[in-house]
């Protein structure tokens, strides 16, 4: 069974069951993954450490733990690896819903692959059945 430990947040995530133990005593739903990743800001294009939660078909992120979550629309989104700013383990989510591209990078290849795969599965699970259920991580 594949798993990785997020060295930034110390969370342990099992990529097959998507269960994480990022905070002591917090139990996650079966289709939930969470942890810290780096996200490129929209205007200043700087990289900031952001807390992400993928729950069912929603990818949420928090710029601070007490803040209101922001949502990245996954329906009809394209998920691809990228080499933006020469960052290793980077990927982007191009949302067709709002026309925005989100750049994210993980601290390891395994973490990157787990997140991309989990986002892909969530995207497929959120479809209404009118489109193909195929999901390819590029």
C-alpha positions in Angstrom: 0.0 0.0 0.0 1.5 3.3 -1.1 1.9 6.0 1.5 4.0 9.1 2.1 4.8 11.4 5.0 4.4 15.1 4.3 7.6 16.5 5.8 6.2 20.1 6.0 3.2 19.3 8.0 4.2 15.9 9.4 1.0 14.3 8.1 0.9 10.7 7.0 -1.3 10.0 4.0 -2.3 6.7 2.5 -2.9 7.3 -1.2 -5.2 4.4 -1.6 -7.6 5.2 1.2 -6.9 8.9 1.3 -6.8 8.9 5.1 -4.5 11.4 6.8 -3.5 12.0 10.4 -2.3 15.6 10.1 -3.5 16.7 13.5 -3.6 14.7 16.8 -7.1 13.4 17.4 -8.6 14.6 14.1 -10.2 11.8 12.2 -10.9 12.3 8.5 -13.6 11.2 6.2 -12.8 8.3 3.8 -12.5 10.7 0.8 -10.4 13.4 2.5 -6.8 14.3 2.2 -5.2 17.4 3.7 -1.8 19.0 4.2 0.5 21.9 3.4 1.6 22.6 -0.1 3.1 25.7 -1.7 0.8 27.8 -3.9 1.8 30.6 -6.3 -0.1 33.8 -5.6 -2.1 35.2 -8.4 -0.8 38.8 -8.5 2.6 38.9 -6.9 3.5 35.4 -8.2 5.3 34.6 -4.9 5.1 31.1 -3.4 3.2 30.8 -0.1 2.7 27.9 2.2 -1.0 27.0 2.1 -3.1 24.4 3.9 -5.1 22.3 1.4 -8.1 20.0 2.1 -9.5 17.7 -0.6 -12.8 16.6 0.7 -15.1 14.6 -1.6 -15.1 16.7 -4.8 -14.0 20.0 -3.2 -10.4 21.3 -3.2 -10.3 24.0 -0.5 -7.3 26.0 0.7 -6.6 28.2 3.7 -4.1 31.0 3.8 -4.3 30.9 7.6 -5.8 28.3 9.9 -8.6 30.6 11.2 -9.5 32.0 7.8 -12.3 31.2 5.4 -11.5 28.6 2.9 -11.2 29.4 -0.8 -12.3 26.8 -3.3 -10.6 25.6 -6.5 -13.3 24.4 -8.9 -12.4 20.9 -10.1 -15.2 20.3 -12.6 -13.8 20.3 -16.1 -10.4 21.3 -14.8 -7.1 20.1 -16.3 -4.4 18.8 -14.0 -0.9 18.7 -15.4 2.7 18.7 -14.2 4.6 22.0 -14.8 8.1 23.3 -14.4 7.1 26.9 -13.5 9.8 28.9 -11.8 12.0 25.9 -12.0 10.1 24.3 -9.1 10.4 20.5 -8.8 7.3 18.6 -8.1 5.0 21.4 -9.4 1.6 20.9 -11.0 -1.2 23.2 -12.1 -4.9 23.1 -12.1 -6.5 24.9 -15.0 -10.1 25.6 -14.1 -12.5 26.0 -17.0 -15.2 27.2 -14.6 -13.4 30.4 -13.6 -10.7 30.5 -16.3 -7.9 30.6 -13.7 -4.8 28.5 -13.4 -3.6 27.5 -10.0 0.1 26.6 -9.6 1.0 24.3 -6.7 4.2 22.5 -5.7 4.8 19.7 -3.2 8.0 18.9 -1.3 8.5 15.5 -3.0 7.6 13.6 -6.1 5.6 11.1 -4.1 3.6 13.8 -2.4 3.0 15.5 -5.8 1.8 12.2 -7.4 -0.5 11.4 -4.4 -2.1 14.9 -4.5 -2.5 14.8 -8.3 -4.0 11.4 -8.2 -6.4 12.2 -5.4 -7.5 15.4 -7.2 -8.0 13.5 -10.4 -10.2 10.9 -8.6 -12.2 13.6 -6.8 -12.8 15.3 -10.2 -14.1 12.1 -11.7 -16.2 11.4 -8.6 -17.8 14.8 -8.9 -19.0 14.4 -12.5 -22.7 14.2 -13.1 -22.4 11.3 -15.6 -22.7 13.5 -18.7 -19.0 13.3 -19.5 -16.4 10.6 -19.8 -15.2 9.4 -16.4 -11.7 9.0 -17.7 -9.0 11.0 -15.8 -5.5 11.2 -16.9 -2.7 12.7 -14.8 -0.4 14.3 -17.3 
